[in-house]
Amino acid sequence: MPQDLAATHRILLIERNSHFSHLFTFPRFAIVPTHEHKAFIPMNRLFSEAKCNAQIIRAAVETITPSEIVLDRDTQFGRSIPWDILVMATGSKLAPPGNMPTETKLDSVQYFKTVQDRVRSAKSVALIGGGAVGVQMATDIKSYYPDKEVHLIHSRDRLMSRFDRGLSDVVIQTCKDLGIIVHLGSRANLPGTDGPCTIQLQCGETISVDFYLQCTGQIINSAPIRQLAADSINADGTIHVLPTLQLEKHPRILAVGDVNDLLQIKAVGPALGQVEVAQKNIISLLRGEPPEAKFDGKAAGIHLTLGLKRAAFCRQTQDGSGEASIRVVDEDGPEDMEIEGFWDRLGADKKDFWA
């Protein structure tokens, strides 16, 4: 924050989780043991170099009014906090283990260990959903446990269906190479237990497995603002924003990342491009100037691990027009996906791996 504004304003980051969650590693650490604690990074040094009053409030937001943020618990600032400019960076939620069902590191690490044990003890496993989480988990299981029977079930006619068909071709070939059984074009009717069980596909096929994980569904986390800005909420839950990332009828509210409707393909890379736009426009608003920075990013992409020894990189447009660039890399990457480098980026001390 510029020095002239740092003297008069403070930054409050409201986060319900005890630690920063490195979501990219979740599919891997749900399978491969001994690294799960690294996925949850302390945030106590996040603002250590900030030249302004910046603090973290551990709470969840229940609702937002025109003047206050109402939290789900008492905090050092009370339960209701006044706001001047609000940034919604609440993202989206996936079924576990794409996201955690818990809020603390201790509970989340235990969840990972439970899933690891279930996978380890199963002779056959099914992954329901052929998006990034399902694909990465299927290929990791078969890479780490080559003798297991692994099924990947997807209702569409191709995997990674939001991306170019060429990426699906790469994933299908990798599954064949590893010996993963892929079922496309038929929805799964899931039983009440996650295993041992029989999964009935709508095409009539049945699959008996010891354990299955559901890797479908993405819920946009816009609930806290839906009452205040009902006219800005789309049918899919995303928040409609202008290219300046502002809500049209609430110009002092900005939405960044998965939660807004500028990104058809939800991924980290394109979302990061919105951060600089938000920063510039927040400063303009605080100075009483019209926000002029605009997000016009049309690129989309993904880094998709395909087991322990292969990765695919896809670059394309958000709407899928034009030619995609797909690159496949075969190499022995580290099991922990070089997550220690991300600890460094957040200023976290690796002595706190277990804290």
Secondary structure, 3 states (H helix, E strand, C coil): CCHHHHCCCEEEEEECCCCEECHHHHHHHCCCCCCHHHHEECCCCCCCCCCCEEEEEECCEEEECCCEEEECCCCCCCCEEECCCEEECCCEEECCCCCCCCCCHHHHHHHHHHHHHHHHHCCEEEEECCCHHHHHHHHHHHHHCCCCEEEEEECCCCCCCCCCHHHHHHHHHHHHHHCCEEEECCCEECCCCCCCEEEEECCCCEEEECEEEECCCEEECCHHHCCCCHHHECCCCCECCCCCCEECCEEEEEECHHHECCCCCCCHHHHHHHHHHHHHHHHHHHCCCCCCCCCCCCEEEEEEECCCCEEEEEEEECCCCCCCEEEEEECCCCCCCCCHHHHHHCCCCHHHCCC
